[in-house]
Amino acid sequence: MRLKFSWMRPKSEPKRPWCSVIVPAAGNASRMEGTDKILASLGDRPVLMHTLCALQRCPYVDEIVVVTREDLMAPIGREVRAWNCTKVSRIVRGGGSRTESVWLGLGRVNAHAQLIGIHDGARPLVSQAVLEEVFRTAAETGAAAPAVPVKDTIKQVDGQECVERTVDRSTLRAVQTPQVFESGLIRAALQQARERRLELTDDCSAVEALGMKVTLTHGSYENIKITTPIDLVLGEAILQCLSD
């Protein structure tokens, strides 16, 4: 069954839903060997500014709310002004978990937001094609996320690291961000996740826990998440390839 939302009109009266994007950037970078990945240099600017500038350019994005650590609020504010990211409306303090940080961001988005996207601050190389497809699809279905086919063979193991079975990788997808949802849906999903104290690694999981389906769109293997120092090296290589 296809969901119907209030902004949908006949084809003769197209209307784009008003969209806010929450950018969680509050992690402690525990796998970065002492480097704060959000403000680490990637090409000509910090990682986070690649992310925010990509969202700034996207015509489907009306507002950006950055959620970060208290000690990073002032430095990020300076970078936002320096790079003229005018869609950033607020920089707010995050919580002790990703789910809590996104929830705090939800409390600060514009009341007019009909769609809410959530995009990792450490995914700086998201393309306009990936952004536009996922926002268009979410406007039609209520929940969408970009994904790519898994390349490696996946093994399920037991507690002793012995293989139990090989998973059919043709049915597997690596999900990326931004993950985009109808506003009421993601609010209800995260409220339930908080009440049940669910341990979630992404926001689609919260929506799935409500019994709702998420439509996957085309992701990109270049849309990497900066998690370890080698990812910065990979990111530099991708930037070089994209500029050639």
C-alpha distance (Angstrom), angle and dihedral (degrees) to the residues before:
residue distance angle dihedral
M1 . . .
R2 3.80 . .
L3 3.78 116.2 .
K4 3.79 118.7 -126.9
F5 3.77 121.1 -146.7
S6 3.77 132.3 -165.7
W7 3.80 95.5 -109.7
M8 3.81 94.3 57.6
R9 3.82 113.7 110.0
P10 3.80 135.3 172.0
K11 3.79 113.3 -77.3
S12 3.79 89.4 -101.5
E13 3.83 89.1 62.7
P14 3.80 107.3 44.5
K15 3.78 116.5 -174.9
R16 3.78 127.5 178.8
P17 3.82 116.3 -141.5
W18 3.81 117.0 -116.8
C19 3.80 107.5 -106.8
S20 3.79 135.3 -158.2
V21 3.80 122.9 -172.2
I22 3.80 122.3 -153.0
V23 3.80 113.7 -153.3
P24 3.82 112.6 -160.9
A25 3.80 108.7 -152.3
A26 3.79 101.6 153.2
G27 3.80 102.5 106.7
N28 3.80 122.9 125.9
A29 3.84 94.3 -129.5
S30 3.81 91.2 -128.4
R31 3.82 92.3 166.2
M32 3.81 95.6 48.8
E33 3.83 96.7 81.0
G34 3.79 94.4 -119.1
T35 3.83 96.9 -40.0
D36 3.79 116.8 121.4
K37 3.79 99.6 -132.0
I38 3.80 96.1 -159.9
L39 3.81 93.7 63.1
A40 3.81 96.9 28.8
S41 3.80 112.9 123.4
L42 3.78 117.9 -101.9
G43 3.77 112.1 176.6
D44 3.79 109.0 -48.1
R45 3.79 99.1 -13.6
P46 3.82 145.0 29.0
V47 3.81 118.5 -74.8
L48 3.80 92.9 -109.9
M49 3.78 92.9 52.5
H50 3.81 91.6 56.6
T51 3.81 86.1 54.6
L52 3.79 95.7 47.1
C53 3.80 94.3 43.3
A54 3.83 90.5 53.3
L55 3.81 90.2 52.7
Q56 3.81 90.3 44.2
R57 3.82 89.9 58.3
C58 3.81 94.8 48.1
P59 3.83 111.5 101.3
Y60 3.82 91.2 -152.0
V61 3.83 92.7 62.2
D62 3.81 118.6 85.0
E63 3.79 101.7 168.5
I64 3.81 139.3 15.5
V65 3.81 124.7 -155.9
V66 3.81 115.2 -168.7
V67 3.81 117.6 -154.4
T68 3.80 114.5 -163.2
R69 3.79 146.9 141.7
E70 3.78 117.7 -65.4
D71 3.81 92.3 -115.6
L72 3.81 91.0 55.7
M73 3.80 98.4 48.4
A74 3.81 95.9 88.4
P75 3.85 96.8 42.6
I76 3.80 91.1 47.6
G77 3.79 90.4 48.3
R78 3.80 90.1 55.1
E79 3.81 91.8 49.6
V80 3.82 91.8 47.9
R81 3.79 90.1 54.9
A82 3.79 93.2 43.8
W83 3.82 92.0 53.4
N84 3.82 93.5 40.9
C85 3.81 95.5 -123.8
T86 3.78 94.0 171.4
K87 3.82 94.9 172.1
V88 3.81 90.7 67.3
S89 3.81 101.1 101.2
R90 3.80 99.6 171.2
I91 3.79 142.6 11.8
V92 3.79 108.4 -156.2
R93 3.78 136.5 -179.2
G94 3.79 116.0 -99.8
G95 3.79 132.3 -139.4
G96 3.76 137.3 -118.4
S97 3.81 95.0 -81.6
R98 3.77 137.9 30.4
T99 3.81 91.4 -108.3
E100 3.81 91.2 51.5
S101 3.81 91.5 47.6
V102 3.80 92.3 51.7
W103 3.80 89.6 47.2
L104 3.80 90.5 53.6
G105 3.80 89.0 49.3
L106 3.80 90.3 51.7
G107 3.77 88.8 58.1
R108 3.80 91.0 59.3
V109 3.79 103.8 44.2
N110 3.77 120.9 110.1
A111 3.81 113.2 -80.7
H112 3.82 89.1 -128.6
A113 3.81 93.4 62.9
Q114 3.81 111.3 125.0
L115 3.78 95.4 171.5
I116 3.79 124.1 38.5
G117 3.79 121.6 -163.6
I118 3.79 124.9 -166.0
H119 3.80 116.1 -156.6
D120 3.80 127.7 176.8
G121 3.79 112.0 -113.5
A122 3.80 87.2 -141.1
R123 3.84 94.5 59.6
P124 3.81 97.4 87.2
L125 3.81 100.4 158.8
V126 3.80 101.7 61.0
S127 3.80 110.3 141.2
Q128 3.78 128.7 -132.7
A129 3.81 89.3 -118.8
V130 3.82 91.4 57.5
L131 3.80 91.6 45.8
E132 3.77 96.4 48.3
E133 3.81 95.6 47.1
V134 3.78 94.8 49.7
F135 3.82 93.7 47.3
R136 3.81 92.2 48.0
T137 3.80 91.6 48.6
A138 3.80 93.8 47.5
A139 3.80 89.3 52.1
E140 3.82 88.2 57.1
T141 3.81 101.1 39.3
G142 3.80 107.2 22.8
A143 3.82 96.6 -121.2
A144 3.81 131.1 47.0
A145 3.79 140.6 155.6
P146 3.82 134.9 178.8
A147 3.79 118.4 -114.3
V148 3.80 141.3 171.4
P149 3.82 130.9 -149.0
V150 3.79 114.2 -95.3
K151 3.81 110.7 -108.6
D152 3.80 102.0 -166.5
T153 3.77 127.9 72.6
I154 3.82 107.2 -104.8
K155 3.79 122.7 -142.3
Q156 3.80 125.7 -164.5
V157 3.79 110.3 -144.7
D158 3.78 138.4 -168.4
G159 3.81 128.1 -127.6
Q160 3.81 91.5 -77.9
E161 3.82 93.8 53.6
C162 3.80 91.6 -107.0
V163 3.79 117.2 142.9
E164 3.79 114.4 -104.1
R165 3.78 97.4 176.3
T166 3.79 145.2 -23.5
V167 3.78 113.3 -111.3
D168 3.81 119.1 -134.4
R169 3.80 100.2 -110.4
S170 3.82 93.0 -164.4
T171 3.81 86.9 78.4
L172 3.82 95.6 45.3
R173 3.79 127.8 95.8
A174 3.79 131.0 -177.6
V175 3.79 105.5 -134.4
Q176 3.80 120.5 -141.8
T177 3.79 136.5 -179.4
P178 2.97 152.8 -62.6
Q179 3.78 92.6 68.0
V180 3.79 108.4 -171.0
F181 3.80 129.3 -160.7
E182 3.76 144.0 170.8
S183 3.79 105.1 -92.5
G184 3.80 98.6 -117.4
L185 3.79 92.0 45.4
I186 3.80 96.9 55.9
R187 3.80 91.9 42.9
A188 3.81 91.3 53.9
A189 3.80 92.0 43.9
L190 3.80 95.2 51.4
Q191 3.80 92.2 42.8
Q192 3.80 88.9 56.8
A193 3.81 91.6 44.9
R194 3.80 90.7 53.6
E195 3.79 93.5 46.4
R196 3.80 91.6 49.9
R197 3.81 92.4 39.8
L198 3.78 90.5 -129.6
E199 3.80 117.0 -175.6
L200 3.80 103.1 -131.2
T201 3.80 130.6 178.0
D202 3.79 94.8 -167.8
D203 3.79 140.4 15.1
C204 3.80 95.9 -113.8
S205 3.81 86.9 68.5
A206 3.80 90.4 61.0
V207 3.80 91.3 51.7
E208 3.81 91.5 45.7
A209 3.82 88.9 53.2
L210 3.82 87.2 62.0
G211 3.79 89.1 57.1
M212 3.80 93.9 -107.9
K213 3.79 124.7 134.8
V214 3.80 125.4 -122.4
T215 3.80 118.9 -149.7
L216 3.80 114.5 -138.6
T217 3.79 120.0 -139.3
H218 3.80 131.6 -169.7
G219 3.78 111.9 -67.1
S220 3.78 126.4 -175.2
Y221 3.79 133.1 -121.5
E222 3.82 86.1 -136.1
N223 3.82 90.2 61.3
I224 3.81 91.4 88.6
K225 3.79 127.3 164.0
I226 3.79 115.7 -127.0
T227 3.80 102.4 -128.0
T228 3.84 107.3 138.3
P229 3.82 133.0 27.1
I230 3.82 91.8 -100.3
D231 3.82 88.3 61.1
L232 3.81 89.3 65.1
V233 3.81 89.2 55.5
L234 3.80 90.1 48.4
G235 3.78 90.6 47.3
E236 3.81 91.5 53.4
A237 3.81 89.4 51.5
I238 3.79 91.9 50.2
L239 3.81 91.2 48.6
Q240 3.81 89.6 51.7
C241 3.81 92.0 50.2
L242 3.79 92.0 48.0
S243 3.80 91.8 51.2
D244 3.84 95.3 47.8
